[in-house]
Amino acid sequence: MSENKAKKSKPKKPKWKKVVKVILITILVLFFSCAAIGTGVIYGIAQTSPKLNLDAFLEVEETSTIYDSKSNLIDEFITPERRITVTSEEVPKILKDAFVSIEDERFYTHPGIDIKRLGGAVLEDIKIVLGLSKGNLQGASTITQQLVKYRYFLEDSLENRTSIKRKVQEMDLALKVEKELSKEQILNSYMNIIFLGGTSHGVEAASQMYFNKSVGDLTIKQAAFIAGAAQNPTVSHYNAYENYKNGTPFDSPRTKAVLAKMLELQKISKVEYDTAMNEPLTFTFSKKSINMMNYEYFSRPVINEVVNDMVNVYKISKSEALEKLMYGGYKVYTTMDTELQNKVQSVVDDANGEIINPNNFPKAQASAVIMNYKTGEVKCIIGGRGTPEPNSYNRAASENFLRSPGSSLKPLTVYAPAINEKILTAGSMVEDSPIPSDIGSKYGNPPYDPKNSPPTYDGYMTVRDSIRSSKNTAATKIVDKVSLATSVSYGEKFKVQLDEEDKASMAAIALGQLDGGSLGGTNPLTLAAAYGTFGNNGVYTNPKLYTKVLDRHDKVILDNKLETETILTPQASYIIYDLLKEPIIGTGPSANFGNMEIRGKTGTSSFSNDVTFAGLTPYYSAAVWIGNDDYSSLTNEAAGIYMNSDIPALLWGRIMGIAHENLQYAEVPRPNGIVNLDVSRDSGTLPTELSYKDPRGNRVYTEMFIAGTEPSSLDNIHVEAKVVKGEDGKYYLPSDKTPKDKIETRVFIKRDYSPSATLNDSQWVLPTEKDPTVYKEKEPSKPNKPTVPVKPEEPPKNEVPPKEDDPSKPIDPSKPAETTENFIHNLFSAIFKS
């Protein structure tokens, strides 16, 4: 009984305690279950991490740099991300301390993950998720984790900041990286890759962008600003640039926070802190467009050439080559002469309008190229007048801006094939006259019939004379004789841009009217390279804009060696070179500069939309172009204003004068195998006596020929004839009524047909019409009146009187004068008597 009462007296536990116990047990079970599951999940996610590539951490992406011919830095490859790699030794301790202090204060002690910071961040994030706290989710990433993110997960981190999978993989790789690399290697890689605002990636690029100095020269406050920019680089850049534009110091809260943390961690002293806080934070942004290169007109063509060569050499895609050049830290050594580039740009800009009158030609643009045609090195490329916009038209070297060269193409497609193929010589006769229909019909319907400019015809001339006056009809007849296909093939050898329409067009090939096809022309770079052939023994040298490309380890990845191709024989090349002195006398005299042997050819396109001059000296070849970007004409007929071909010649002479400063006079050597011979300008053959008697004079000159091509026949154009000068001043053949005293013997030229237009030498052609003059008949002569007898003087004393038959004996006036009839009668009587 007592035992039962004892049992009944024992107090019962409250039910709520049992419930709490059950709940706690359940929570613990769930916690450990979730932990186990979570651990398994985390482990599984970690197993999917990318394979660790240590080279990816040590090989920092870097902006490629461009150097001139003297190895001076002139440009950087403009990319969306500017990177300049610095070594750990080049980064000052104060900048390292600034980053570690604000980004990862336990960097040097944790294994890649900061557990303490991570735990705090997780609790804070739980509060934010449950609405118990305000703010942004905390990442708690260490510097090592941030480096991993940049190398492997940058794009994913931008798209999904809270990805659990990515966070787990970051931590996994961070732990692995810490085992393989030193803290210094990790920190240096991080400082070279981190985005810090604007276009800057890495501390060196940021230092130069914000403060125009290298990291080694930063003050404590400037270092603190750069380290602080890592948290929100876009906002930091915006605030800095706004203060720069306003000319005010930036009172940056983030910079102050960095300095305070550095003081807290004893990275700087109180004195250094106070000094830094009192320092005004100012910026020195470049006023140049961030997308603009220092030498837009040279550097961008260089990049294109390097990319194309990488595609060909390494058999990679163009995008891959561009990517490598963007971030590979390559060093590109160009052929540009910086001093020459700057001086020539100033001349082409023509600020004072000494060459291109701005009132007459307000929209005129210009471009130029100067090249060493023996080495292939292009010394300057001027793509336009004035300061260029980023990626603006390059009128000198771009395949996207081609213009018609006009007659400057003739030496390449007309005269070079004619001389080199030995079809014609420099002294061959070609008639400047309208194109016969049997020739014109080959190239058009109605028959092709080009006109000269000015629209006159000179008649007989040599090939040499035809290039001096740039005769279109003569050029057309030469190409017809050579064959259009042959001329096209020479244009292609000279690397002229020709499309299918050009190749079928006599106007394009003979006259340089390359504006009708899909390409639309050529450019000064092409012409400068082509013309260099004439000074280089017929050897075409491929133009090159760079000499070599080195990678970040100074290993040569591209060696731009000399590339040549023989197009002409040395003899033909030299004769063309000599022919090119004629246009300097004729259409482009202003190309002359100093005491230098110069050669060249002018060119004007259809409707005077473009004017060109291309030429060379014993040192360089060069070409210039002038025109309007909108393809409008360079003429104002109402005002009588036009751009003549001597203006580009003047521009050419000015820039080549600069290129030849301090260079001695030189001549292109004359090769063996050339002979000199006197020829007639009208027949192109050996002169006769009549050739020298041409009333115009100077119709015989000395010409040079490739040995074996000199003429052997005599001049059959000059003839001698008896003529009479009519009352109209013209010469006629004598008629049967022309008085003999009016007939004279003169030298003429003959033409076996009647041209459809008046030729300037027509007045010297042998006439075919007879004397039309009507002469009056002479009146019959009247008999002589009898003369009054005159008493002869007595002979002087002491003189012997003359004999009767002495012819000096005075006539006896008493005797009648003997008439002609009596004389003849007496003469015959005496004969018969004898």
Sequence and secondary structure as in RCSB ss.txt:
>XXXX:A:sequence
MSENKAKKSKPKKPKWKKVVKVILITILVLFFSCAAIGTGVIYGIAQTSPKLNLDAFLEVEETSTIYDSKSNLID
EFITPERRITVTSEEVPKILKDAFVSIEDERFYTHPGIDIKRLGGAVLEDIKIVLGLSKGNLQGASTITQQLVKY
RYFLEDSLENRTSIKRKVQEMDLALKVEKELSKEQILNSYMNIIFLGGTSHGVEAASQMYFNKSVGDLTIKQAAF
IAGAAQNPTVSHYNAYENYKNGTPFDSPRTKAVLAKMLELQKISKVEYDTAMNEPLTFTFSKKSINMMNYEYFSR
PVINEVVNDMVNVYKISKSEALEKLMYGGYKVYTTMDTELQNKVQSVVDDANGEIINPNNFPKAQASAVIMNYKT
GEVKCIIGGRGTPEPNSYNRAASENFLRSPGSSLKPLTVYAPAINEKILTAGSMVEDSPIPSDIGSKYGNPPYDP
KNSPPTYDGYMTVRDSIRSSKNTAATKIVDKVSLATSVSYGEKFKVQLDEEDKASMAAIALGQLDGGSLGGTNPL
TLAAAYGTFGNNGVYTNPKLYTKVLDRHDKVILDNKLETETILTPQASYIIYDLLKEPIIGTGPSANFGNMEIRG
KTGTSSFSNDVTFAGLTPYYSAAVWIGNDDYSSLTNEAAGIYMNSDIPALLWGRIMGIAHENLQYAEVPRPNGIV
NLDVSRDSGTLPTELSYKDPRGNRVYTEMFIAGTEPSSLDNIHVEAKVVKGEDGKYYLPSDKTPKDKIETRVFIK
RDYSPSATLNDSQWVLPTEKDPTVYKEKEPSKPNKPTVPVKPEEPPKNEVPPKEDDPSKPIDPSKPAETTENFIH
NLFSAIFKS
>XXXX:A:secstr
 HHHHHHHHS    HHHHHHHHHHHHHHHHHHHHHHHHHHHHHHHHHTS    HHHHHS  B  EEE TTS EEE
E   SSEE    TTTS HHHHHHHHHHH TTTTTSSSS HHHHHHHHHHHHHHHTTSS S       HHHHHHII
IIIHHHHHH TT HHHHHHHHHHHHHHHHHS HHHHHHHHHHH B STTEESHHHHHHHHHSS GGG  HHHHHH
HHHTTTSHHHHHHHHHHHHHHT     HHHHHHHHHHHHTTSS HHHHHHHHHS       SS TT  TTHHHHH
HHHHHHHHHHHHHH   HHHHHHHHHHB  EEEE   HHHHHHHHHHHHTTT SSS TTT TTEEEEEEEE TTT
 BEEEEE SSSS  TT   TTT TTS B  GGGGHIIIIIHHHHHTTSS TT EEEES   HHHHGGG SS    
  SSS   EEEEHHHHHHTT HHHHHHHHHHH HHHHHHHHHHTT    HHHHT HHHHHH  TTSSSS  B HH
HHHHHHHGGGTTTEEE  BSEEEEE TT  EEEE    EEE S HHHHHHHHHHTTHHHHTT GGG  TT   EE
EEEE GGG EEEEEEE SS EEEEEEEETT   SEEGGGTEE  THHHHHHHHHHHHHHTTT         SSEE
EEEEETTTSSB  HHHHT TT   EEEEEEETT S  SB  SEEEEEEEE TTS EEB  TTS GGG EEEEEE 
 SS  SS  TTGGGB   SB                          TT     TT TTS   TTS    HHHHHH
HHHHHHHH 
